[in-house]
Amino acid sequence: MPSIDKATDNGELKQRQPEQELVCVTGAGGFIGSWVVKELLLRGYRVRGTARDLVVSASDRKNAQLLALQGAHERLTLCRANVLDYDGLRAAFRGCKGVFHVASSVSNDPASSLPLLCLLLEVSGFLQGPRTYLLHLHVLLVLQDLVPVTVEGTRNVISAAADADVRRVVFTSSYGAVHMDPNRSPDTVLDETCWSDYDFCKSTGLRHCCCAKMMAEITATEEAAKRGLELAVVVPSMTMGPMLQPALNFSSNHVARYLTGAEPTYPNAVATYTDVHDVTHAHVLVYEHPEACGRYLCIGAVLHRTHFLQLLSELFSQYHITAKCEDDGKPMAKPYKFSNRRLTDLGLEFTPVRESLYERVTCLQKKGHLPLPVDPLAPKCAYL
């Protein structure tokens, strides 16, 4: 089976690997990270995956999906590394030609990852009571520390990569670093030149996540330029499609809450969606094209929540999905325009959101995160 070891500078890791190019993926056990690992293995790379909470045991359930991947036995090594630990990162990157920095920075609180904090803040906003108030306050306080923590973690990754003689880094940003600007004209075509309004994002606790991603991306770009590292940045939106990891992530909960009836209404808002296969391919494409540099907007579709839930209802009519908008009577928010040309020019073809959404829900059902409806689902071909 693949070797599982703590990264150390005292000699090579135990598992002897073939001679294919070695790359490292941070946050390898996460939603996007695990798919990046899978794709790299299928392409013949040797992969070293990092996780901050790796259990040095074959019974590690959280990372079991990685150990079962095709090619993992021969070409995958897992090691424990935290983005706030420069020495651990330096050891993990040793001998690697490339680094895919997918992990979100965290504070010293292991529960305070960006997606989880945003989810807790969102949920606590719907509840009442003194305990909920304390939870809300705690999350807000931790969110205030996200920017310096994220910047520190990003600087560690770039510095460790440069010091380990890594040639190329692919950095995973977020669409939250691009579209949050209330003063932008609705006719503007969003592309790689667009940035969120930092002051606007800072004005509410939930959008501290966007501030953190903005500053992380800026830090990565500046530090890579100083150290002479090749850097490409993938900017994915809300990512759909099947999960490899066992636990729910933020975008999974975005879908599941409507199917379980946890959301009695929906906001008058639009959102962007991308399939996880497309996000994965984008990472590999910008790595394998030596001329690729800068930002690459990875967006497949923009939908109003009304249309998103209509699509969900068409695919899974057995679930009771709300049809009530919070802002009934107000003008419907307009989907904005965007450009993903930089990625399509590299050869990426985007998956239809209908197919991506279907695969997300059926995956949630198979993993036990959603109750199966009373009536069996029709075959996939009936929906797609």
N, C-alpha and C positions, 0 to 999 in steps of 0.2 A: 504494500500500500504506500501512498505518498508519505514522505517523511514529515514529521511535525516537530519543530524544534524552535527554541528561542534564538533569535538572531544574535550572533556573537562574532567578534573580530578575531577570536582565537581559533584560527583554522577554518576549513571549509565546512559547510553544512553536511550532515551525515549522508544524505542521499546523493549518490553520484548520478549526474545527469548526462544525457546525450549532448552532442555538440551543437544543437540548434541554438539560435540566439536567445539569450536569457533576458527577460523583462520582469519588472516588478509591478504588482497591482496593489495599491493601498485600499483598505476597506474591501477586501476581496470577498467577505461573507455577506455584503449588503446586496440590495436589489440590483443595482446597475453593476456593481463590482463583480458579482458572481457571474453575470452574463458576459462581462468582458473577459474574465478568466476562461470561461467556456469557449468563447470565440478564438482566443489566442491559442488554446490547446488544440482546437480543431485545425488551426492554420500551421501547426507544427512548432510553435514556440515552446521554449522552456519557461515556466512561469513560477515566480516566487510571490505568493500572496501574503499580505500582512493583515493582522486583526489585532485590535487592542485588548480583546478579552479572550484570546485563544486558550482553549483547554488542551493541555499537552496529553491527549489521550485519544485513542481510537473511538471512544464513546462520545466524542464532542458532537452533540446533536445539532448545534447551531451551524456548524460548518460541514455537516455530513454531505450536503449537496455538492460541495466542492470535491470531496474525496471520491465521489461516485462518478465524476465527469469522465468522458472518454479521453484517454491520454493522461489522466491524473496519476495513475500508478507509476508511469515512467517519467513524467515531465513536470509534476507539480510539487512544490515545497511550500509549506505554510510556516510562518514565523510570527512571533508576537512583537508588535511594534506600535507605538503611540506617536501621533504627529507632534506631541509636545516633548518627545524624547529624541533629541538630535542623534545621540549615540546609537539608539536602537534603529533609527532610520538609516543612518550611515552603514550599519552592519547589514541591514536588509537590502540595501541598494548595491552592495559590493558585487562587482562582476557583471552588473546589469548594463545593457546597452540603452534600455529605455525604461521609463517609469510612467505608469498610468496612475495619476493621483486622483482617485475617485472618492476617498474617505472624506467625510465631513469632520471638521475640527470639533473637538469637545473640550469642556472644561475639566477640572479635577473631579467633578461629579459625573460618574460613568453613565448616569441616566439622562444627561443633558445634551444629547445629540440634537442637531438643528431640526430634523423632521419631528422628533418626539416632542420637543419643547413647543413647536408650533401647534402640534396636535393637542397637547395638554392645554395650551392657552385657548385654543378654539373651543374645546369641550368645556373648560371651566367657565367660559363666557355664557354658556347656556344654563348653568346650574346656579343654585343659591345656597346660602348658609355660611356660617363662620369657617368651617373647614375648607369649603370651596374658595372662600375669599383668601385664606392663607395659601392655598395651592396656587391661586392666580397671582398673588403677590410674590411667592417664591419663584414662579416661572418668569415673571417680569424682571426680577432682580438678576436671575441667571442670564436672561437674554441681554441685559445691559452689559454683561461681561463677554458676550459672544464676539464682538468685533476685535478687541485686543487678543483674545484667545485664538480666534481664527487666523488673524494676521501672524501671530507667533507660530502657529502650526504650519502655515503656508511657507513662511520664511525658513523654517526648519527643513521642510521637504525640499525646497529649491537648493538650499545650502548643502544639505546632505547629498543630494543628487550630483551637484557640481563637484563636491569633494570626493565622491566615489567614481568620478570620471564617467558619469552617465552622459550619453550623447543627446538624448531627446526626451522631453517630458510632455505628456498629454494631460492637461488639467481639466477637470470636470467642474464647470461653473453652474449657474442656474438662471432660468429665465427671469427669476426675481431680480436679477441684476440688470435687466434690460427694460422691462415694460412698465414699471411703477412710476409713472410721471403724469399727474393729473392735468398738467398744463400742456401736454403734447396734443397737437391737433389730431382728431380722429381720422383724418385723411392721410396722416403720415404713414409711410411704409416702414415698418420696423425692420431693421437690419443690424449688421454687426457694429454700426457706428452709434447705436442708441444705448443710453444708460438710464437706469432708474434715477429718480430724484432722491438724493441721499437724505436731505432734510425732511422730505415728506415721509420717507420710509422710517426715519427715526422717530417720527411723531407718534407712532403707535407701537406697542410692544410686539405685536405679531410680525411687523415688518422689520424688526431688528434682524431677522433671518436674512432679509434682502440686503441690509447694510453689511452684514458679515460676508455674504457672498461677493458683493461688490468689492469690498476692501481686500478680500482674499485674491480675487482675480487681478486687481491692480497690483497687489504685492507680488504675485507670481510673475506678472509681466515685467515689472521693474527689476526684481531680483534676478530673473533669468537673463535679462539684457546685461546686467552688471557682470554676471558670471559666464557669459558666453554660451548659455544653454539654448538649444533649439526648443521652442515652446509653441504648442498649438492648444487652443482652448475650445472645448465643446460646450455649448450652452443649450442643454435640453430643457424642454418644458415639462408639464405634468406628464409623467411617463406611464403608459398603459402596457398591456400585454401580460403574459404569464410570469409568475415568480418562480425562482429556483429556491430561495431561502424559505424556511418554515414560518417565520413571523411576519405579521402584517407590517407594511410600511405606510408612509403618509398617503401616497396615491392610491393604495389598496383600500385604505379606510375611506377615502374620498368616494369610492364607488360603493363599498359595503354598507355605509350608513344609510344610503338611499334604499338599498334592497332590504334592509332589516327594519325599515320604518322608523329609524332613529331621527330622521330629518322630516318633520311635518311640513316644512316649507323649503323653498329654495331661493337663493338670491337672484336679483335681477343683474346678472353679471355674465361676462364672457371669460373663457379660459382656453388655453392652448394645450394641445395633446400631441404626444409622440409615442410611437411603439418602441418598446425596449429593444427589439431587434435592430431598429433603425439607429437608436442611440448607441448601441454596441458597435454596429458597423461604422458609424461616424468616428468613434474613437480609433478603430483600427485603420480606417482610411486616412485620417490625418497623420497617423503615425507612419504609415507605409509610404506616403507621398512626401519625399524629402523637401519639396518646395512649399508644402503646407505650413502656414504660420498664422498667428493671430487668432481671431475669434471665428467660430463657425456656429451659426444659429441653427439649432436642430428642432424644427417645428413641423409637424405634419398637418395640423388642422387647427382652426379657431372656431369654437362653438359657443353659442349662448347656452346657459344652463338649461333653458327650456328645450332646446334641440338635443342637448346631451341626454336629458332624461326621457325624451320621446324615443330616442334611439335605444336607450336601455329598456324601455317598456316594450318596444317592438321585438327586441331580441329575447326578453324574459318576461313575457306577459303574465306569468304565474305569480310574480311578486307584486305586492301592492306598493307602488311608487308614487310619491306625492305629485300632484299636478298644480299645487298652489304656490304662486310666487309671492315672496315677501312684499314686493312693491307693485301689487296689482293696481292697475289704473295709471301707472307711470309709463312713460315711453320706454320701450325695450332698448337695453344697451346694445350698441352696434358692435358686431365683430370687427376687429381692426385688421388691416392688411399687414402682411409680413413677407419677407424674402428669405428663402432657404437656398438661394442659387449657389452659394459657395460650396455647399455640400452636394447639390445635384450636379454641379460641374465636375466633382470628383467621382461621380458615378452612383451616388446614393439614390435609390428609389424608395419613396416613403410608403408605408403600409396604410391602407384605408383605416380610418378610425373605427369603423364598424367591426372589422375583423379583429382589431386590437382589443376593443372593448369586450367582444365575445370571449376571446381567450382569457382576458383578465377574470371575468366572472366564473367561467368554468374552472379555472385554476383555483379560485377561492373556494368553490364548492368541493373540489377534490381534496383540498388541504383542510377541510373542516371549518373554514372561517365563515361560511354561509350555509344556512340550512337548505337542504334540497326542497324544491317546491313539491306540492302534493302530486301534481301531474308531471310525468316525465318530460324532459326537454326533447324537442324534436331534433333530428340530426342536424349537425352543423350546416350542411349544405342548404337546409331550408331557410337559414337566416342570412347567409352571406351571399 
